[in-house]
Amino acid sequence: MSVKVYYCKTCAAPIAFDIKEQKWKCEYCSSEFAKEEIEERDGNENGLEVEEDLSIKMPELDEYRCNACGAKILTEGNAAATFCIYCRNPSVIKSRFSGEFHPRYVIPFKITQKQAKETYFTWIKKRFFAPNEFKTAKEVDSIRGLYAPYWLFDCRASGFIQGEGRNSKSWRSGDYRVTETQHYFIKRVGSSAYEKIPVDGSKSLPDDLMEGIEPFDYIGLKDFALEYMSGYMAEKYDVDEQKASRVMQPRAQKFLRTTLEASGQRYQSVTISSSNINVNSIKAGYAMLPIYVLTNIYQGKKHTFIINGQTGKTYGETPFDKKKFVLFTLGLFITTFLVTATGGAILGIY
């Protein structure tokens, strides 16, 4: 298996992408390198590739050798960039970005891991009934940056909606209140082009959570370069373009339907009876987009928290600690009882 590691020209230590500086930085001698410098030096001298035969055959696990310490590490089959658990050396598994798995785009991280931890802590401390295990420093330190696989779709949606619009007015006539309702037949026809509708390309990441951290700012979209993966974990897609397209099309249909329905705002109420919207001219681009992920298991159920690694938008789920709720309710009841009893006693004295 081909593994790619980028080394510092000054001291030969591994380098990784620095979010704040938007350059590649050596943690040992603090040297910084622009993308162009890495591309110029990318070769046997400063970028080392090692071919390693897979000798261990395990379900959904692959083996690679760390170039820094020589340890053999097992990774999940979709992992494309990772760390050595022994020496923390960042490694990019180059073969998992080749051929059909070669991305077209990348958005580099803008949110640092420190900022991600602060964001999670702010989010979780507002959830009083979340289990205490979710609020420990160890838990916060488990947040990891990940380049997630996405499909970005361009398409055109066209079609129509039809239904009924209603406007009503009321007035009083003698002892009666009269209401007049006018009914209108509505039909709206239109089309719209959409660019880069994102669809999560990983089965392991919940679609609702991934949609919850949208949108990404495509101003930051760049042509893919392997160097951006250095220092972060990454996954290759396991939801192919065809399957992702089937997820995208209902979203495009919903976008156009919402636009067409909005044109009926002059009516007090609208009921759509039928619609037919088609999606065509579909083109897809494979992209690696930055997220931070925190996942843990509570009472046998997985709970995931995700941060958009570019914009900082968050979306997550946390369990409800019933014991904490019962204790809180009991404490509130006792406090209320004591206050009421004390107040009654005072009033009784006077």
N, C-alpha and C positions, 0 to 999 in steps of 0.2 A: 504494500500500500504506500502511495506517495504522500509524504508529509512535508509541508513547507514551513520553515521557520525563518524569520527575518532577524538579522544580527546587526548590532551597532558597528559602524565602521571604525569608531574610536577605540572601544574597549572589547568588542566582540561579544558583549552580553546580548540577550534577546531584547528586541524592542517591540512596543505595542502602540496602537493608535491612542493619542491623547485627546480627549473630547474637548477640553478647554482651549487648547492651542490649535486643534484641528491639524496636528502634525503627528509624526511617529517619534516617540520619545524613549530614551534609555533610562530606566530607573536607577541604574548604577552610576553613570557618569553625567546624566542630565543632558546628553547631546540630543539635538532635535533634527529631524529630517523631513523635508517636504516630499510629497508623493513623487515628484519628478526625479528626486535624488535616489529614491528607492528603486524606481523603474530603471534608471541608468545603471545602478550597481547590482541589479537582480541577476544573480548567476552563481557560480560555484563559490565565489569569494565570500559573499555576504548573505546569500540566500541558499540554504542547503536543502537538497532533496534527497531522500533516502527511500529506496525501494525495499519493501519488507514483505515477504511471503506470509500469508495468513496460515498459521500452523494450528490455531485453535478454532474449532468449529463449534460455535455456541449459537443457539437460537437468537436472532436479532442482535447479536453482539459481534463487533469486529475488534481486531487487535492491531495496535500500531506501536512503534518503538519511539520513545522520547529521544530526540536528538541531543538534549542537554545532559541527561543523567543516565540514559540507556534503559530506563524502566519500560516494561511492556504494560501498556494500558489498554483496558477493554472499553470500548465506546458503543453506544447504541448505533444501530445501522444507519440512522438518519443524521447523526452528528457530523458536522462538516468543519467545525472549528471548536477547539476545546483547550483544556489546561492539563498538564501533568499533575496528578494529585500529590506527587512526591516533591517536586521542585518548583511547582507553579509556573513552569515554562509554557508560554502560549504557543500553540501549534495549529496550523491550518492543514487539514487533510485535503490536499490539492485535487485528488482524483474525484472527490465528491462535488467539485465545482466544474467538472469537465463535461463535454458532450451536451446531452439534453439537460443536464443540471447546471449548465453555465448561466448564471443570471445576466440579465441585460442591464438592470438598474441596481443602485444601492442608495440608501439615505443614511449618512453617517450619524452616529450618536451625537446628540447635543446636551442631553441630561447626564450628569455624572452619577456614579454609583452613590456618592455621598448625598447628592440631591434626591436620588431615588429613595434612599433610606429615610431621609427627612420627610419626604412626601408620604411614605407608607406610615411612619409613626404618627404624623398629623391625622391621617385618615383613620387609623385603627383606634386612636385614643378617643375619637368622637363616638365610637361604638362601645358604649358602656357595658352592654351585655355580651360582648365577645369574650371567649375564654381567655384567661390570663396568659395561657401559653402563647397566644398570638401577639403578645405585647412585650415579650422578653427581648433583651439585646441580642441573644443568640438567634432568635427568630428573624429580627430585622437584618442581621448580618447575612442571612440566607438569600437575600435578594441577588439575582444574577442578571447581567446583561446578556441578551440573546438577539442575534440577527435571525428574525423569523422569515420563513418563505412566504411570499405573496405572489398572486397573479394580479396584474393590473390590466383591466380590460377597457378597450375602446369599442364603442358600438353605437348603433342608431336604433332608437325605438320609435315606432309609428303605429297609429291606430286611432280608435275612437271610444268615447263613452256616451251613453245616452240614459236618460231617466226623466225625472219630473222635478220641477222647481215650484215652490209654493210661497206666496205672499199673502198675509192676512192682515185685516184691519178690523177694529171693533169700535162700536159707538153705542150710546144709550138712546133708546127711543121709547119715551114714556116709562112704563114699568119694565121694559125689556132691554136686554143687552144683546145687540145684534153683532154677529161676526161674519165677515165676508172673506172667503178664501179664493184666490185665483190660482189656477193650475196652469203650468207652462210645460210644454214638451221641450226637453233639452237634448241637444246633440253637439258634442265637441269633437273636432277632428284635428289632429296635430302630429308633429314628429319633432324629435330632438336628438342631437348627437351628444354622447357622453364620453368623457376621457378618463382613463385610469380609475375605473371603479375597482376598489381593492377587494380581493377574496383571499382569505387565509388558506395557505397551502399545506398546513400541517394538521394531521388527524389528532395529535396530542394536545392541541390548543383549542379550547372551546370557542366556537364561532361567535356566540353571543358576547363573550368577553372581548374578543378581538374586534368586533364591530363597535363595542362600547368605547374603545380608545381612539376611534377614528374622529376626525380626519387627520391624515398626514399632510404636511405642507410640501407640495411637490416642487416648490422653488428650490428645496434642498436636494432634489433628485439628481444623482450623478450617474455617469456610466460606471458599470461595475468594475472594481479593481480588487484583486485578491488581498491587497495590503490592508484594506479596511477591516478585514476579518481578524487580523492579528490582535490578540488581547481580549477577544470576546468569544463566547460560545456561539455556535450557529447550527442550524438544521437545514437539510435539503428537503425539498417538497416530497410528500407522499400522497398528496391529492393532485392528480394530473390536470392538465389544462381542460380536458373535456368535462371532467367532474366539476371543476371549479366554474366552468361556463354555466352549468346547470344551476349553480348557486347564484351566479351573477344575474342571470336573465330576469328572475322575479324582482330583483332590486331595481333594475332598469325599468321594468314595467311599472313598478310602484312609483318611481320618480316621475314618469310621464303622466300616470293617472292622477297623481297629486297636483301636477301643473294644470291639467285639464279641468279638474274639479275646482281649482281655485278661480277659474274664470266664471264660475257660477255664484260668486259672492253677492251679487245683487239680489239674490233670492234669500228669504228668511230661512228656508230649509230646502234641502236637496236630497233626493233619493235616487241613487244610481241603480238602474234595472239591468243593464248589460254593458259589457265592454269587450273590446278585442284589440289587444296591443301585441305587436310582433317585434322581436329584437333581431336585427341582422347586422351585416357588415362588422362582424365580431373579429377583433384582433387582440392578442394577449401578449404581454411582456412579463417575464419572470423577474422578480425583484427580491432583494433582501432588505427588510425594514427593521429598525431598531426597537426593541421592547425590553422592559425589565419584568421579570417573573418571580413570584414567590408562591410556592405551592406547599401545603402541608395536609396531613391526614388527621381528622378529628372524628373519633368514634366510627372509624371505618369509612368515612366519606372524604373525598378529596375536595379541597377548597383552594381556589386560585385567585391571586391578585396580580393585575397587570398594569404597567405604566408605559405610556407612549414614550419611547426613548428620545424622541425629537421634540415633542410639544409639552410633555409632562402630564397629559390628560390621563386620568386613572379610571379603572373599573375593576370591581372585585366583589367577592362574596365571602361572607364570614358566618360561622355558625352561631346559634343562639344558645347561650349557656343557661339552661333551665335552673340549675342550682343557684346561680348568681341572681336570677330573676326572682326566685322564691325568697331568698335571703333579703333582697332589696324590698320586696313587697311586704315581708314580715316586719322589717325594720321600719318601713314607712307607716305600717299599721300601728306598731307599738308607739312610735313617736307621736302620731296623731292622737292616739288614745291618751298618752300622758299629758299632752298639751291640752286636750279637751277636759281631762279630769282635773288638771291643775287650775284651768280657767274656771271650771265649775266650782271648785273649792273656794277660790278667791271671791267669786260672786256670792257664794253662800255666806262667807264671813261678813261681807258688807250687806 
